[in-house]
Amino acid sequence: MKTQIDKLAWLYIKDKQVLMARSKGKEKFYLPGGKREQGESDQQALMREIKEELGIDLIENSLQRIGAFSAQADGKNMDCVVTLTCYKGDFIGDYRPESEIAELAWIGYQDKEKCSLATQKVLEYLKQQGTLE
């Protein structure tokens, strides 16, 4: 039986690159975001997770759903699939890596191998859309 992990992710794109995070103790970069808590909407969960990871406030009414992307979960067996539901939107504040984040990086399509498999699928989609080079 397949295990499904459902996550939300925030896309911040600038100069044909995407802001990515790497957790402490991990090698791969991923899109900032995380899992919903019971009773949270996508927007509420994403706003909470981004505040925890980057220290910024997403503007709720600016959030736009981009799509959902699934792949084998990073570091898990083949039966474990993660689905990233991605949003873009504006924010207030200056982003910085908070406690669970080791580093932030701007990553373009050419560096997709540095990212988790689900994040690579998002990068492929953005390249097809002409958002990344």
C-alpha positions, 0 to 999 in steps of 0.5 A, spaced: 500 500 500 502 506 498 503 512 503 501 519 501 504 525 504 501 531 502 505 538 502 504 545 501 509 549 497 510 556 496 514 559 489 518 565 490 521 566 483 526 572 481 530 572 475 528 565 472 530 562 479 526 559 485 528 560 492 529 554 495 531 551 502 535 546 505 533 543 512 539 541 517 541 534 516 539 534 509 542 534 502 537 536 498 533 543 497 526 543 497 520 549 496 519 552 502 512 550 506 510 543 509 504 539 512 497 542 514 495 541 521 488 539 522 482 544 520 487 548 516 486 551 509 491 550 504 492 558 505 492 558 513 497 552 513 502 555 508 502 562 511 504 558 518 509 554 515 513 560 511 513 564 517 516 558 521 521 557 516 523 564 513 520 569 518 515 572 513 508 573 512 505 571 506 499 576 504 493 571 504 489 574 498 495 574 494 496 566 494 494 563 487 494 555 486 499 553 481 498 546 481 500 539 484 506 535 483 507 528 485 514 524 486 517 519 490 518 522 497 526 524 498 529 518 502 523 514 503 521 507 499 518 507 492 511 506 496 512 513 499 509 518 494 509 526 496 504 531 493 506 538 493 501 543 492 504 549 490 502 557 491 505 563 489 504 570 492 506 576 495 509 577 502 511 582 507 518 582 511 525 580 509 526 572 508 531 569 512 533 561 514 529 560 521 531 554 526 530 548 522 533 551 515 540 550 514 540 555 508 537 558 503 539 558 495 536 561 489 536 555 484 534 555 477 533 549 472 540 547 471 541 545 478 535 541 479 539 535 481 540 539 488 533 538 489 528 533 491 524 529 486 517 532 487 521 539 487 524 537 480 517 536 477 515 543 479 522 546 476 520 542 470 513 545 469 516 552 470 521 551 465 515 548 460 512 555 462 518 559 460 518 561 467 525 558 468 531 558 463 
